[in-house]
Amino acid sequence: MLNVALPKGRLGEKVYKMLERAGYSCEELLKDTRKLVFTDEENGVSYFWVKPTDVTVYVEHGVADIGVAGKDILAESGADVYELLDLNVGKCRMCVASVNDFREDGTRPLRVATKFPHVAERYFSSRNRDIEVIKLYGSIELAPILGLSDVIVDIVETGSTLRENNMSVLEEIFPISARLIANKARYKFKRAEIESCVERLKKELPE
Amino acid sequence: MNSGALSGEERLYLSLKGLFESFGYSRFQMRRFEEYSLYSDNLNFLRSRDIITFGGRDGRLLALKPDVTLSIVKNCKGIKERVRKVYYRESVYRPDRPGGQFREISQIGLEYVGELDGYAMLEVLSLAAESLKAVGGGYVMDISHMGALEGIAESCGMSALPDEVMACIRSRNLHDMKNICISCGMGEDTAAKLRTLLSAGGSNAKKLTALRSLFPSSEKCINAADELENLLKSLAGDGAAFEVDFSLINDPAYYNGVIFQGYIEKFPRAVLSGGRYDNLVKKLGAGSGGAGFALYPDELDFYFKEPSEYDGDCLVLYGKDTQSGAVLRKVKELISSGKRTEALPFFPEGKRFKEIIKL
């Protein structure tokens, strides 16, 4: 039996459809129900929906054997897990952005608003740039517009939110997509099952 | 002593203590703190760079020890014996995971420092396998060789693999390997070889053959494959638990030979890790070689212990007029028959007992 943590939302539903086509269907999963855990004995799979940022926690603690997490969440959490497959969905970019007329003042630390403080610190420290991180939980784009920060480090999908607010991407840090991750210990004991899932999923990846 | 009264960790320690002593290892005890400079000079050897520090009365900066091996190797500096074999049961102080809170983490392990030969390494590996077996349940010991990584780096004209490539190997991230190798100046060919090496399945022999055939001109890769092959063959029965896994890596500044990591079926993380650390021993001037391992029994009870339905076997409820001597006699009688017994003049709230005896 494979225990799978899926991220709630559109991305999770998209990946479930891929898993369904790969032979890991679970009839009840997409029904409107209050159930939290969905098991299909016949297909040897048990799913649970969790908050996207919690997927790595469930997998790292071995409650889920495998899970689906964005590269952004993996990079921020630093979870010690295996990253077995790029699922090629949920594609976007981790970027540094600011207002269109932004000019950097190199005489003081750069003020960076972000939901991803570890990513921001690692990126700017690799460039020897001193920064002051302002951790936010949402509406990150507001920060440079209202003067809370110089720049933001955030996910950019199409860039339309930035454009509508007279902002633009300054630098791309890394590309993002959903990844299939596995708990390291569970992988040792369920290797055949997990590898078979990876191989079957590979055939369902979007171009 | 009633062994049921011991925690899983205590029982494990007693069984390992016997095992280690029977192989000639002696107990090493140390202080809870060391000079901070020991750790600041060897930060990459530590699992976490977060260290609890405090000032000594003479102005020296001290630290609650985040690691045991460094203290033991430092202690071996200048010893007269050609080899030193010690085991320990100590607490270390560090965050349990990146960004986590500081915790007191218990650790049981052994170190073999001095002149290491083939037998010494084999003994350490065998004891590691025995220790993992002693934890209980199914187990797997991943084994790799730092020489393989050095050889791969050298074949690309580098002294060590870049951190980004190491991170990719560690997480078995084959899909990003090509782009990362290229961005680190390693070329597509090496990326393809690394992908083939990491995805090689099947027996240990097949994985070692893959290493030899992918990097045939690297002396270090060939030697690493030979050493692993010989060790696995010599481990005989214990060897069955070992699985060659080249995604297992450690810091090359300290580790130079065989490295290993043990997993048990019920536990979500590695419960044992170790390897050969000649580079650390040489750096601290404590001889020519060292190898050892540590077992982390801290959370085992959480995953292994079945919650008990009762708080005790017997409750002796005595009244105001009951003679104290009679109560004590009854309690002793019950305990001697193997029952966990508590005597109280009232029923304790929230507790459950299999049997209640009123006196």
Chai-1 contact restraints between the chains, C-beta under 6 A:
chainA,res_idxA,chainB,res_idxB,connection_type,confidence,min_distance_angstrom,max_distance_angstrom,comment,restraint_id
A,H61,B,P268,contact,1.0,0.0,6.0,A-B,restraint_1
A,G62,B,P268,contact,1.0,0.0,6.0,A-B,restraint_2
A,G78,B,P98,contact,1.0,0.0,6.0,A-B,restraint_3
A,Y82,B,S171,contact,1.0,0.0,6.0,A-B,restraint_4
A,Y82,B,R172,contact,1.0,0.0,6.0,A-B,restraint_5
A,E83,B,S171,contact,1.0,0.0,6.0,A-B,restraint_6
A,E83,B,N173,contact,1.0,0.0,6.0,A-B,restraint_7
A,D86,B,H175,contact,1.0,0.0,6.0,A-B,restraint_8
A,N183,B,P268,contact,1.0,0.0,6.0,A-B,restraint_9
A,A185,B,Y263,contact,1.0,0.0,6.0,A-B,restraint_10
A,A185,B,P268,contact,1.0,0.0,6.0,A-B,restraint_11
A,K188,B,V140,contact,1.0,0.0,6.0,A-B,restraint_12
A,K188,B,Y263,contact,1.0,0.0,6.0,A-B,restraint_13
A,F189,B,E265,contact,1.0,0.0,6.0,A-B,restraint_14
